Each structure stands twice: as C-alpha cells, then as structure tokens.
C-alpha cells in the first residue's frame, strides 16, 4: 500500500469533540478562583442524575475510582468473588483487586461481545457478591438474563452513556452504575467518572469514601474528587450528548451500507446502540489489517488491548480469544468529517481486497 495519506491527513482511532462551547465555561471557572470541587461539580452531579433517570449521582476523578468506591460501599472485600468478563480493559480487574476480592472471569456472546448470561451462571458460587456488567462498545448487555441470576449487578457504562436497553437508559438496572469521562469516551471531562444509583444509603457511603478531610472519625478514605474545571466541561458535553450519538449512528449507517456485501461480521443493529466503537469481525487475525490501514494514514486497533485471562495466565476462553484476535475497531466519533468517513471506507475495502488476494496466493 502507498504512503500518501500517512502524514498530515492522519485519521486517529479516537478523538474528543471539543470547541468554544467548552472553553468559555472553563474560563469562567478559572476567573472565579473556585477551581476544585465546588458548586459546578454539584450542578454536574444533579444534571447527570436527571439525565440518566437516577436519583443520585456522585462524581469522581476517574471511572476506575468510581468502580472502586462502589465495591467498597457494597462491602465487597476478601473472601468475596466478583464476576467480570475477560474481554474488557484492566480497569475492572484492578478495581476488584483494590478491595481484595477475587475476580472470576466469564465468557462473552460472540455476536455482540457482551457478557454471556449463561456463562456467568456457570461461574456463580456461594462467594459471588456481584457481577460487573460492561455495556461494551456502546451496545447494552443482555440485562434480562443477567438480572434473572439474582446477584447484585454493577453496570459499567464507561462506553455506553446514552445507550438504552428496551427503551430504558443503561445504568438504571443494577445496584449502581459507573461512567467514565476519559478523553476518548462518549463524552469527556479530560479525566473523570460518575457513580449513579437509586440507593441513598449506598451513595452516602460512596460520597463519604470519596474524600478524607473534615471527618469526625477516621477510616481509610480516598482523594477521588473531581474539579469544577472538569465539571464545567462535563455540563457542556452532557448537553451535546444527543448530537454526539446522532453523528455516531449516522457514521455507523454509512459503514453498514459500505461493508454489508463484504464477508465480515458487522456490529449488531439494535435500537439502543450508540456505536462508541464500530467493531468488525474479520474472521482472520487483525494485525496485518491494522498495519496496512496505518500505512494509509488510518489508525485502527483491537478494541480491547489484551483480554484479562491472558494477563492472569488462564487457559480456555475460546470465544474471547477469537474476538481479541479477529476484531478490528475503526474510527467513529462526532468530529469525523464526511471526507474522513469516505477515506476509512475506501481504506477498509482496499485492505479487505488485498487480504483476500493474499489468502489465495
């Protein structure tokens, strides 16, 4: 492949969508001199809870911190087990280990990459205290089957803000839900996270654990607060979320139309899908595709860097292993231009043809 598009026209895999709308409120916060957690953070929490149809929201400085606090607030610790998918980033593994619990890995549904309720059921023991359920790539997990297991569920909505399951917002099904606002997530505050729940007792514990100062009695607490600067960005991003999702879905439709004749597994076309990632099942190792598309100035990636069972030295997990080897995530974000979209489509189709040709040599 040629190198013509590999420099100034480079299309990154992910990119935040930011503009003057975010700059002006941040400047106002700086001018006020109240830049740490204050009034704007409280407004962000209130607005976010309302948007998610939840009673309470508590902001944090990352999605991982949010998950850590939820596990602590639920009383999960040593001797307990928490079920998580292997096909997910290490943040979930870290949070479970932070509280001293044992992570138990489960398989995915190969059609949508989310947790397989049947395999979760097989992993249940008397020590199981929770299941962490990511809504991976912006598509809601099969909540009916998971809720039927009668185990406390923590929803991981880091990639799914605005997604729905049977017309109800994700994040409203479990004991609690966590969100991430990292730079490349659906909406961003740079770094940041949020816990939502309808349980006042649980959220009181989360709020208490979030900060350590000015407490009457000592126990280990954390410095997981966010700032008014981040919250100012978050309020604007939250107000733009429907527009962001419309753009993601429009790009996904363009990709669907362009790739439907190719022998590839396309993302599930479900009503509540917000397409945080557009993930293709290639049927072959994705490494050469990533390399060839990069040479065309298009950054693509395996959507999960490495599955957890590999880090832990565990065998099996055939469905996860196949998804990891053969999945390709291509650029899809609101600031992607129509010209960018056409270049991604052209580059992907050219790579597909080249891969098919090489297989038959």
BALOBA-1460 file (C-alpha; in Angstrom, 3 decimals):
// residues 361
<rec num="1" residu="x" x="0.000" y="0.000" z="0.000"/>
<rec num="2" residu="x" x="1.182" y="3.534" z="-0.616"/>
<rec num="3" residu="x" x="2.134" y="6.134" z="1.995"/>
<rec num="4" residu="x" x="0.282" y="9.103" z="0.506"/>
<rec num="5" residu="x" x="-2.120" y="9.648" z="3.388"/>
<rec num="6" residu="x" x="0.195" y="8.756" z="6.290"/>
<rec num="7" residu="x" x="1.198" y="12.227" z="7.496"/>
<rec num="8" residu="x" x="-0.834" y="15.439" z="7.754"/>
<rec num="9" residu="x" x="-4.152" y="13.762" z="6.894"/>
<rec num="10" residu="x" x="-3.781" y="11.090" z="9.551"/>
<rec num="11" residu="x" x="-7.114" y="9.897" z="10.956"/>
<rec num="12" residu="x" x="-6.713" y="8.836" z="14.603"/>
<rec num="13" residu="x" x="-8.664" y="5.945" z="16.045"/>
<rec num="14" residu="x" x="-10.227" y="8.189" z="18.715"/>
<rec num="15" residu="x" x="-10.556" y="11.934" z="19.236"/>
<rec num="16" residu="x" x="-12.570" y="14.088" z="21.663"/>
<rec num="17" residu="x" x="-15.101" y="16.572" z="20.290"/>
<rec num="18" residu="x" x="-14.374" y="19.921" z="21.935"/>
<rec num="19" residu="x" x="-14.858" y="23.561" z="20.990"/>
<rec num="20" residu="x" x="-15.567" y="27.082" z="22.145"/>
<rec num="21" residu="x" x="-18.661" y="25.798" z="23.956"/>
<rec num="22" residu="x" x="-16.353" y="24.059" z="26.437"/>
<rec num="23" residu="x" x="-13.702" y="26.776" z="26.541"/>
<rec num="24" residu="x" x="-15.983" y="29.579" z="27.726"/>
<rec num="25" residu="x" x="-17.342" y="27.860" z="30.895"/>
<rec num="26" residu="x" x="-13.850" y="26.673" z="31.836"/>
<rec num="27" residu="x" x="-12.583" y="30.251" z="31.530"/>
<rec num="28" residu="x" x="-15.441" y="31.332" z="33.786"/>
<rec num="29" residu="x" x="-14.473" y="28.767" z="36.427"/>
<rec num="30" residu="x" x="-10.847" y="29.874" z="36.331"/>
<rec num="31" residu="x" x="-11.882" y="33.511" z="36.649"/>
<rec num="32" residu="x" x="-13.952" y="32.630" z="39.719"/>
<rec num="33" residu="x" x="-10.900" y="31.154" z="41.503"/>
<rec num="34" residu="x" x="-13.087" y="28.200" z="42.656"/>
<rec num="35" residu="x" x="-11.351" y="25.528" z="40.607"/>
<rec num="36" residu="x" x="-11.529" y="22.482" z="42.919"/>
<rec num="37" residu="x" x="-14.725" y="20.629" z="43.817"/>
<rec num="38" residu="x" x="-17.470" y="23.177" z="44.372"/>
<rec num="39" residu="x" x="-20.745" y="24.497" z="43.019"/>
<rec num="40" residu="x" x="-20.145" y="23.397" z="39.409"/>
<rec num="41" residu="x" x="-19.406" y="19.824" z="40.461"/>
<rec num="42" residu="x" x="-22.657" y="19.702" z="42.432"/>
<rec num="43" residu="x" x="-24.547" y="21.051" z="39.419"/>
<rec num="44" residu="x" x="-22.919" y="18.453" z="37.185"/>
<rec num="45" residu="x" x="-23.949" y="15.657" z="39.559"/>
<rec num="46" residu="x" x="-27.533" y="16.901" z="39.759"/>
<rec num="47" residu="x" x="-27.831" y="17.324" z="35.990"/>
<rec num="48" residu="x" x="-26.234" y="13.962" z="35.269"/>
<rec num="49" residu="x" x="-28.556" y="12.106" z="37.640"/>
<rec num="50" residu="x" x="-31.547" y="13.760" z="35.998"/>
<rec num="51" residu="x" x="-30.268" y="12.872" z="32.523"/>
<rec num="52" residu="x" x="-29.754" y="9.224" z="33.488"/>
<rec num="53" residu="x" x="-33.137" y="8.959" z="35.265"/>
<rec num="54" residu="x" x="-31.334" y="8.122" z="38.509"/>
<rec num="55" residu="x" x="-31.987" y="9.542" z="41.974"/>
<rec num="56" residu="x" x="-28.359" y="10.202" z="42.904"/>
<rec num="57" residu="x" x="-25.007" y="10.812" z="41.236"/>
<rec num="58" residu="x" x="-21.550" y="11.249" z="42.757"/>
<rec num="59" residu="x" x="-18.653" y="12.456" z="40.621"/>
<rec num="60" residu="x" x="-15.119" y="11.078" z="40.828"/>
<rec num="61" residu="x" x="-11.775" y="11.704" z="39.167"/>
<rec num="62" residu="x" x="-11.991" y="8.546" z="37.002"/>
<rec num="63" residu="x" x="-14.232" y="5.660" z="36.094"/>
<rec num="64" residu="x" x="-11.876" y="3.291" z="37.902"/>
<rec num="65" residu="x" x="-12.209" y="5.346" z="41.091"/>
<rec num="66" residu="x" x="-15.991" y="5.235" z="40.693"/>
<rec num="67" residu="x" x="-15.921" y="1.431" z="40.470"/>
<rec num="68" residu="x" x="-13.541" y="1.125" z="43.412"/>
<rec num="69" residu="x" x="-15.860" y="3.210" z="45.601"/>
<rec num="70" residu="x" x="-18.950" y="1.210" z="44.603"/>
<rec num="71" residu="x" x="-17.276" y="-2.074" z="45.521"/>
<rec num="72" residu="x" x="-16.201" y="-0.634" z="48.869"/>
<rec num="73" residu="x" x="-19.635" y="0.845" z="49.538"/>
<rec num="74" residu="x" x="-21.222" y="-2.558" z="48.828"/>
<rec num="75" residu="x" x="-18.966" y="-4.115" z="51.452"/>
<rec num="76" residu="x" x="-17.124" y="-6.338" z="48.985"/>
<rec num="77" residu="x" x="-13.667" y="-7.483" z="50.078"/>
<rec num="78" residu="x" x="-11.554" y="-10.511" z="50.935"/>
<rec num="79" residu="x" x="-13.256" y="-13.918" z="50.661"/>
<rec num="80" residu="x" x="-15.682" y="-12.456" z="48.094"/>
<rec num="81" residu="x" x="-15.833" y="-13.137" z="44.367"/>
<rec num="82" residu="x" x="-16.806" y="-10.676" z="41.635"/>
<rec num="83" residu="x" x="-17.608" y="-11.908" z="38.125"/>
<rec num="84" residu="x" x="-16.279" y="-9.840" z="35.235"/>
<rec num="85" residu="x" x="-15.726" y="-10.533" z="31.534"/>
<rec num="86" residu="x" x="-12.273" y="-11.433" z="30.279"/>
<rec num="87" residu="x" x="-12.892" y="-9.316" z="27.175"/>
<rec num="88" residu="x" x="-12.556" y="-5.900" z="28.826"/>
<rec num="89" residu="x" x="-9.878" y="-3.403" z="29.864"/>
<rec num="90" residu="x" x="-7.845" y="-3.931" z="33.046"/>
<rec num="91" residu="x" x="-9.718" y="-1.212" z="34.983"/>
<rec num="92" residu="x" x="-12.282" y="-3.798" z="36.148"/>
<rec num="93" residu="x" x="-9.609" y="-6.253" z="37.213"/>
<rec num="94" residu="x" x="-7.768" y="-3.518" z="39.107"/>
<rec num="95" residu="x" x="-10.856" y="-2.331" z="40.986"/>
<rec num="96" residu="x" x="-11.742" y="-5.849" z="42.118"/>
<rec num="97" residu="x" x="-8.183" y="-6.404" z="43.305"/>
<rec num="98" residu="x" x="-8.113" y="-2.989" z="45.047"/>
<rec num="99" residu="x" x="-10.731" y="-4.271" z="47.514"/>
<rec num="100" residu="x" x="-9.047" y="-7.649" z="47.963"/>
<rec num="101" residu="x" x="-11.801" y="-9.646" z="46.265"/>
<rec num="102" residu="x" x="-11.247" y="-12.471" z="43.790"/>
<rec num="103" residu="x" x="-12.030" y="-11.735" z="40.127"/>
<rec num="104" residu="x" x="-13.834" y="-14.574" z="38.339"/>
<rec num="105" residu="x" x="-13.754" y="-14.323" z="34.552"/>
<rec num="106" residu="x" x="-16.666" y="-15.129" z="32.255"/>
<rec num="107" residu="x" x="-17.091" y="-15.536" z="28.516"/>
<rec num="108" residu="x" x="-18.767" y="-13.241" z="26.008"/>
<rec num="109" residu="x" x="-21.547" y="-13.659" z="23.487"/>
<rec num="110" residu="x" x="-19.619" y="-13.690" z="20.171"/>
<rec num="111" residu="x" x="-22.446" y="-11.867" z="18.383"/>
<rec num="112" residu="x" x="-22.247" y="-8.704" z="20.489"/>
<rec num="113" residu="x" x="-19.092" y="-9.053" z="22.668"/>
<rec num="114" residu="x" x="-21.072" y="-8.562" z="25.907"/>
<rec num="115" residu="x" x="-21.196" y="-10.934" z="28.869"/>
<rec num="116" residu="x" x="-22.901" y="-14.251" z="28.190"/>
<rec num="117" residu="x" x="-25.532" y="-14.708" z="30.949"/>
<rec num="118" residu="x" x="-25.307" y="-18.500" z="30.657"/>
<rec num="119" residu="x" x="-21.566" y="-18.478" z="31.290"/>
<rec num="120" residu="x" x="-21.992" y="-16.030" z="34.166"/>
<rec num="121" residu="x" x="-24.454" y="-18.505" z="35.685"/>
<rec num="122" residu="x" x="-21.836" y="-21.255" z="35.429"/>
<rec num="123" residu="x" x="-19.342" y="-19.117" z="37.377"/>
<rec num="124" residu="x" x="-21.657" y="-18.409" z="40.329"/>
<rec num="125" residu="x" x="-20.649" y="-19.710" z="43.768"/>
<rec num="126" residu="x" x="-21.657" y="-19.016" z="47.352"/>
<rec num="127" residu="x" x="-18.864" y="-16.421" z="47.430"/>
<rec num="128" residu="x" x="-20.195" y="-14.413" z="44.460"/>
<rec num="129" residu="x" x="-21.081" y="-10.933" z="45.717"/>
<rec num="130" residu="x" x="-21.525" y="-9.032" z="42.439"/>
<rec num="131" residu="x" x="-21.325" y="-9.134" z="38.656"/>
<rec num="132" residu="x" x="-19.789" y="-6.156" z="36.872"/>
<rec num="133" residu="x" x="-21.575" y="-5.802" z="33.523"/>
<rec num="134" residu="x" x="-19.951" y="-3.621" z="30.850"/>
<rec num="135" residu="x" x="-22.153" y="-2.398" z="28.028"/>
<rec num="136" residu="x" x="-19.318" y="-2.892" z="25.598"/>
<rec num="137" residu="x" x="-18.725" y="-0.621" z="22.614"/>
<rec num="138" residu="x" x="-21.988" y="1.250" z="23.241"/>
<rec num="139" residu="x" x="-24.351" y="-1.736" z="22.999"/>
<rec num="140" residu="x" x="-26.404" y="-2.731" z="26.045"/>
<rec num="141" residu="x" x="-25.714" y="-6.133" z="27.575"/>
<rec num="142" residu="x" x="-28.480" y="-8.738" z="27.874"/>
<rec num="143" residu="x" x="-29.817" y="-7.382" z="31.158"/>
<rec num="144" residu="x" x="-32.880" y="-9.632" z="31.407"/>
<rec num="145" residu="x" x="-30.789" y="-12.783" z="31.570"/>
<rec num="146" residu="x" x="-28.259" y="-11.243" z="33.946"/>
<rec num="147" residu="x" x="-30.859" y="-9.829" z="36.331"/>
<rec num="148" residu="x" x="-32.565" y="-13.223" z="36.452"/>
<rec num="149" residu="x" x="-29.471" y="-14.604" z="38.198"/>
<rec num="150" residu="x" x="-30.452" y="-12.664" z="41.343"/>
<rec num="151" residu="x" x="-26.925" y="-11.430" z="42.024"/>
<rec num="152" residu="x" x="-26.150" y="-7.728" z="42.633"/>
<rec num="153" residu="x" x="-25.175" y="-6.084" z="39.366"/>
<rec num="154" residu="x" x="-22.876" y="-3.115" z="38.875"/>
<rec num="155" residu="x" x="-23.278" y="-1.666" z="35.394"/>
<rec num="156" residu="x" x="-20.144" y="-0.408" z="33.676"/>
<rec num="157" residu="x" x="-21.396" y="2.322" z="31.350"/>
<rec num="158" residu="x" x="-17.942" y="3.722" z="30.531"/>
<rec num="159" residu="x" x="-18.626" y="3.191" z="26.813"/>
<rec num="160" residu="x" x="-22.388" y="3.479" z="26.792"/>
<rec num="161" residu="x" x="-23.746" y="6.786" z="28.091"/>
<rec num="162" residu="x" x="-26.976" y="7.363" z="26.173"/>
<rec num="163" residu="x" x="-27.417" y="3.711" z="25.249"/>
<rec num="164" residu="x" x="-30.723" y="2.027" z="26.084"/>
<rec num="165" residu="x" x="-31.959" y="-1.492" z="26.778"/>
<rec num="166" residu="x" x="-35.610" y="-1.983" z="25.846"/>
<rec num="167" residu="x" x="-36.018" y="1.805" z="25.749"/>
<rec num="168" residu="x" x="-34.639" y="2.290" z="29.265"/>
<rec num="169" residu="x" x="-31.306" y="4.015" z="29.944"/>
<rec num="170" residu="x" x="-28.406" y="1.743" z="30.761"/>
<rec num="171" residu="x" x="-27.159" y="2.481" z="34.248"/>
<rec num="172" residu="x" x="-30.628" y="2.144" z="35.767"/>
<rec num="173" residu="x" x="-30.873" y="-1.666" z="36.067"/>
<rec num="174" residu="x" x="-28.322" y="-2.642" z="38.711"/>
<rec num="175" residu="x" x="-27.459" y="-1.717" z="42.288"/>
<rec num="176" residu="x" x="-25.288" y="1.050" z="40.887"/>
<rec num="177" residu="x" x="-23.618" y="2.106" z="37.659"/>
<rec num="178" residu="x" x="-20.344" y="3.780" z="36.838"/>
<rec num="179" residu="x" x="-19.398" y="6.075" z="33.974"/>
<rec num="180" residu="x" x="-16.065" y="7.274" z="32.601"/>
<rec num="181" residu="x" x="-15.304" y="10.666" z="31.096"/>
<rec num="182" residu="x" x="-11.780" y="9.962" z="29.861"/>
<rec num="183" residu="x" x="-10.622" y="11.953" z="26.823"/>
<rec num="184" residu="x" x="-11.787" y="9.431" z="24.225"/>
<rec num="185" residu="x" x="-15.060" y="8.308" z="25.820"/>
<rec num="186" residu="x" x="-18.562" y="9.158" z="24.554"/>
<rec num="187" residu="x" x="-18.366" y="12.444" z="26.464"/>
<rec num="188" residu="x" x="-15.291" y="13.780" z="28.217"/>
<rec num="189" residu="x" x="-14.074" y="15.929" z="31.077"/>
<rec num="190" residu="x" x="-10.435" y="15.046" z="30.323"/>
<rec num="191" residu="x" x="-10.349" y="12.606" z="33.215"/>
<rec num="192" residu="x" x="-13.358" y="11.840" z="35.371"/>
<rec num="193" residu="x" x="-16.103" y="9.451" z="36.340"/>
<rec num="194" residu="x" x="-19.515" y="9.186" z="37.959"/>
<rec num="195" residu="x" x="-21.455" y="6.775" z="40.148"/>
<rec num="196" residu="x" x="-25.248" y="6.676" z="39.850"/>
<rec num="197" residu="x" x="-27.763" y="4.761" z="41.932"/>
<rec num="198" residu="x" x="-31.250" y="4.985" z="43.398"/>
<rec num="199" residu="x" x="-29.954" y="3.825" z="46.798"/>
<rec num="200" residu="x" x="-29.409" y="6.735" z="49.174"/>
<rec num="201" residu="x" x="-27.548" y="4.566" z="51.687"/>
<rec num="202" residu="x" x="-25.144" y="3.255" z="49.064"/>
<rec num="203" residu="x" x="-24.485" y="6.717" z="47.646"/>
<rec num="204" residu="x" x="-23.963" y="8.212" z="51.099"/>
<rec num="205" residu="x" x="-21.213" y="5.651" z="51.618"/>
<rec num="206" residu="x" x="-19.712" y="6.413" z="48.197"/>
<rec num="207" residu="x" x="-19.733" y="10.142" z="48.931"/>
<rec num="208" residu="x" x="-18.134" y="9.598" z="52.339"/>
<rec num="209" residu="x" x="-15.353" y="7.428" z="50.907"/>
<rec num="210" residu="x" x="-14.624" y="9.847" z="48.054"/>
<rec num="211" residu="x" x="-12.832" y="12.397" z="50.279"/>
<rec num="212" residu="x" x="-10.872" y="12.099" z="53.511"/>
<rec num="213" residu="x" x="-10.762" y="15.579" z="55.046"/>
<rec num="214" residu="x" x="-13.037" y="17.116" z="57.710"/>
<rec num="215" residu="x" x="-14.311" y="13.810" z="59.104"/>
<rec num="216" residu="x" x="-15.244" y="13.248" z="62.750"/>
<rec num="217" residu="x" x="-13.999" y="9.648" z="62.790"/>
<rec num="218" residu="x" x="-11.036" y="8.173" z="60.984"/>
<rec num="219" residu="x" x="-11.143" y="5.333" z="58.491"/>
<rec num="220" residu="x" x="-9.363" y="4.850" z="55.209"/>
<rec num="221" residu="x" x="-10.894" y="7.153" z="52.638"/>
<rec num="222" residu="x" x="-9.672" y="8.443" z="49.296"/>
<rec num="223" residu="x" x="-8.922" y="11.567" z="47.321"/>
<rec num="224" residu="x" x="-11.180" y="10.759" z="44.379"/>
<rec num="225" residu="x" x="-12.822" y="14.170" z="43.942"/>
<rec num="226" residu="x" x="-13.124" y="15.902" z="40.600"/>
<rec num="227" residu="x" x="-12.857" y="19.655" z="39.914"/>
<rec num="228" residu="x" x="-15.133" y="22.464" z="38.855"/>
<rec num="229" residu="x" x="-12.970" y="22.794" z="35.738"/>
<rec num="230" residu="x" x="-13.772" y="19.202" z="34.721"/>
<rec num="231" residu="x" x="-17.420" y="19.622" z="35.702"/>
<rec num="232" residu="x" x="-17.740" y="22.741" z="33.540"/>
<rec num="233" residu="x" x="-16.611" y="20.717" z="30.538"/>
<rec num="234" residu="x" x="-18.886" y="17.868" z="31.575"/>
<rec num="235" residu="x" x="-22.006" y="20.018" z="31.710"/>
<rec num="236" residu="x" x="-21.439" y="21.196" z="28.140"/>
<rec num="237" residu="x" x="-20.589" y="17.721" z="26.870"/>
<rec num="238" residu="x" x="-23.699" y="16.321" z="28.543"/>
<rec num="239" residu="x" x="-25.859" y="18.920" z="26.802"/>
<rec num="240" residu="x" x="-24.384" y="17.792" z="23.455"/>
<rec num="241" residu="x" x="-24.718" y="14.053" z="24.032"/>
<rec num="242" residu="x" x="-27.760" y="13.511" z="21.792"/>
<rec num="243" residu="x" x="-25.979" y="15.304" z="18.942"/>
<rec num="244" residu="x" x="-22.872" y="13.184" z="19.502"/>
<rec num="245" residu="x" x="-24.918" y="9.988" z="19.369"/>
<rec num="246" residu="x" x="-26.807" y="11.032" z="16.232"/>
<rec num="247" residu="x" x="-23.485" y="11.603" z="14.475"/>
<rec num="248" residu="x" x="-22.091" y="8.258" z="15.633"/>
<rec num="249" residu="x" x="-25.182" y="6.467" z="14.349"/>
<rec num="250" residu="x" x="-25.028" y="8.299" z="11.021"/>
<rec num="251" residu="x" x="-21.411" y="7.220" z="10.521"/>
<rec num="252" residu="x" x="-22.341" y="3.655" z="11.507"/>
<rec num="253" residu="x" x="-25.083" y="3.644" z="8.843"/>
<rec num="254" residu="x" x="-22.539" y="4.724" z="6.226"/>
<rec num="255" residu="x" x="-20.203" y="1.940" z="7.289"/>
<rec num="256" residu="x" x="-23.032" y="-0.626" z="7.322"/>
<rec num="257" residu="x" x="-24.023" y="0.267" z="3.766"/>
<rec num="258" residu="x" x="-20.430" y="0.203" z="2.535"/>
<rec num="259" residu="x" x="-19.459" y="-3.080" z="4.176"/>
<rec num="260" residu="x" x="-22.665" y="-5.143" z="4.007"/>
<rec num="261" residu="x" x="-21.520" y="-7.012" z="0.881"/>
<rec num="262" residu="x" x="-18.179" y="-7.971" z="2.450"/>
<rec num="263" residu="x" x="-17.633" y="-11.238" z="4.293"/>
<rec num="264" residu="x" x="-17.273" y="-9.513" z="7.669"/>
<rec num="265" residu="x" x="-19.229" y="-9.532" z="10.936"/>
<rec num="266" residu="x" x="-20.761" y="-6.081" z="11.312"/>
<rec num="267" residu="x" x="-21.894" y="-4.578" z="14.640"/>
<rec num="268" residu="x" x="-25.316" y="-5.629" z="15.907"/>
<rec num="269" residu="x" x="-28.013" y="-3.294" z="14.582"/>
<rec num="270" residu="x" x="-30.028" y="-2.727" z="17.726"/>
<rec num="271" residu="x" x="-32.126" y="0.305" z="18.573"/>
<rec num="272" residu="x" x="-30.224" y="1.327" z="21.680"/>
<rec num="273" residu="x" x="-26.731" y="1.011" z="20.176"/>
<rec num="274" residu="x" x="-24.743" y="4.269" z="20.316"/>
<rec num="275" residu="x" x="-21.630" y="2.952" z="18.486"/>
<rec num="276" residu="x" x="-18.905" y="4.059" z="20.842"/>
<rec num="277" residu="x" x="-16.837" y="1.675" z="18.775"/>
<rec num="278" residu="x" x="-17.540" y="0.290" z="15.315"/>
<rec num="279" residu="x" x="-16.115" y="-3.204" z="15.616"/>
<rec num="280" residu="x" x="-15.730" y="-5.566" z="12.685"/>
<rec num="281" residu="x" x="-15.253" y="-9.319" z="12.991"/>
<rec num="282" residu="x" x="-12.679" y="-10.146" z="10.341"/>
<rec num="283" residu="x" x="-12.518" y="-13.919" z="10.505"/>
<rec num="284" residu="x" x="-8.732" y="-13.600" z="10.450"/>
<rec num="285" residu="x" x="-6.018" y="-12.020" z="12.571"/>
<rec num="286" residu="x" x="-6.390" y="-8.246" z="12.683"/>
<rec num="287" residu="x" x="-2.658" y="-7.435" z="12.971"/>
<rec num="288" residu="x" x="-1.977" y="-7.078" z="9.252"/>
<rec num="289" residu="x" x="-5.166" y="-5.038" z="8.756"/>
<rec num="290" residu="x" x="-4.053" y="-2.588" z="11.451"/>
<rec num="291" residu="x" x="-0.611" y="-2.299" z="9.868"/>
<rec num="292" residu="x" x="-1.919" y="-1.775" z="6.327"/>
<rec num="293" residu="x" x="-4.526" y="0.798" z="7.329"/>
<rec num="294" residu="x" x="-1.932" y="2.706" z="9.343"/>
<rec num="295" residu="x" x="0.175" y="2.932" z="6.174"/>
<rec num="296" residu="x" x="-2.854" y="4.631" z="4.593"/>
<rec num="297" residu="x" x="-2.997" y="7.155" z="7.440"/>
<rec num="298" residu="x" x="-5.948" y="5.484" z="9.198"/>
<rec num="299" residu="x" x="-5.454" y="4.368" z="12.777"/>
<rec num="300" residu="x" x="-7.409" y="1.246" z="13.706"/>
<rec num="301" residu="x" x="-6.982" y="-1.020" z="16.696"/>
<rec num="302" residu="x" x="-8.002" y="-4.135" z="18.534"/>
<rec num="303" residu="x" x="-10.867" y="-2.754" z="20.649"/>
<rec num="304" residu="x" x="-9.541" y="-4.499" z="23.766"/>
<rec num="305" residu="x" x="-5.774" y="-4.273" z="24.119"/>
<rec num="306" residu="x" x="-5.431" y="-7.658" z="25.785"/>
<rec num="307" residu="x" x="-8.071" y="-9.892" z="27.441"/>
<rec num="308" residu="x" x="-7.800" y="-10.451" z="31.172"/>
<rec num="309" residu="x" x="-7.334" y="-14.226" z="31.044"/>
<rec num="310" residu="x" x="-4.050" y="-13.677" z="29.221"/>
<rec num="311" residu="x" x="-2.785" y="-11.354" z="31.963"/>
<rec num="312" residu="x" x="-3.784" y="-13.897" z="34.595"/>
<rec num="313" residu="x" x="-2.290" y="-16.857" z="32.735"/>
<rec num="314" residu="x" x="-5.619" y="-18.666" z="32.427"/>
<rec num="315" residu="x" x="-6.439" y="-21.138" z="29.667"/>
<rec num="316" residu="x" x="-9.667" y="-21.514" z="27.717"/>
<rec num="317" residu="x" x="-11.918" y="-18.546" z="26.903"/>
<rec num="318" residu="x" x="-12.068" y="-19.537" z="23.247"/>
<rec num="319" residu="x" x="-14.763" y="-17.022" z="22.298"/>
<rec num="320" residu="x" x="-12.868" y="-14.188" z="23.957"/>
<rec num="321" residu="x" x="-9.606" y="-15.293" z="22.352"/>
<rec num="322" residu="x" x="-11.206" y="-15.340" z="18.904"/>
<rec num="323" residu="x" x="-12.797" y="-11.911" z="19.396"/>
<rec num="324" residu="x" x="-9.487" y="-10.473" z="20.536"/>
<rec num="325" residu="x" x="-7.530" y="-11.851" z="17.584"/>
<rec num="326" residu="x" x="-10.062" y="-11.157" z="14.860"/>
<rec num="327" residu="x" x="-11.803" y="-7.900" z="15.827"/>
<rec num="328" residu="x" x="-10.982" y="-4.532" z="14.327"/>
<rec num="329" residu="x" x="-12.170" y="-1.174" z="15.657"/>
<rec num="330" residu="x" x="-12.242" y="1.588" z="13.059"/>
<rec num="331" residu="x" x="-12.572" y="5.359" z="13.616"/>
<rec num="332" residu="x" x="-16.049" y="6.544" z="14.634"/>
<rec num="333" residu="x" x="-16.503" y="9.792" z="16.558"/>
<rec num="334" residu="x" x="-18.533" y="13.000" z="16.094"/>
<rec num="335" residu="x" x="-15.698" y="15.153" z="14.727"/>
<rec num="336" residu="x" x="-15.010" y="12.690" z="11.908"/>
<rec num="337" residu="x" x="-15.769" y="14.513" z="8.641"/>
<rec num="338" residu="x" x="-17.589" y="13.007" z="5.670"/>
<rec num="339" residu="x" x="-14.282" y="13.061" z="3.806"/>
<rec num="340" residu="x" x="-12.698" y="11.133" z="6.680"/>
<rec num="341" residu="x" x="-15.529" y="8.597" z="6.612"/>
<rec num="342" residu="x" x="-15.077" y="8.037" z="2.881"/>
<rec num="343" residu="x" x="-11.335" y="7.550" z="3.358"/>
<rec num="344" residu="x" x="-11.926" y="4.998" z="6.098"/>
<rec num="345" residu="x" x="-14.401" y="3.134" z="3.880"/>
<rec num="346" residu="x" x="-12.055" y="3.172" z="0.902"/>
<rec num="347" residu="x" x="-9.079" y="2.113" z="3.012"/>
<rec num="348" residu="x" x="-11.003" y="-0.732" z="4.631"/>
<rec num="349" residu="x" x="-12.333" y="-2.068" z="1.339"/>
<rec num="350" residu="x" x="-8.886" y="-1.900" z="-0.259"/>
<rec num="351" residu="x" x="-7.391" y="-3.741" z="2.691"/>
<rec num="352" residu="x" x="-10.158" y="-6.347" z="2.535"/>
<rec num="353" residu="x" x="-9.427" y="-6.997" z="-1.153"/>
<rec num="354" residu="x" x="-5.704" y="-7.207" z="-0.504"/>
<rec num="355" residu="x" x="-6.218" y="-9.661" z="2.369"/>
<rec num="356" residu="x" x="-8.486" y="-11.852" z="0.217"/>
<rec num="357" residu="x" x="-5.925" y="-11.796" z="-2.594"/>
<rec num="358" residu="x" x="-3.070" y="-12.770" z="-0.267"/>
<rec num="359" residu="x" x="-5.031" y="-15.703" z="1.140"/>
<rec num="360" residu="x" x="-5.389" y="-17.152" z="-2.358"/>
<rec num="361" residu="x" x="-1.733" y="-16.839" z="-3.393"/>
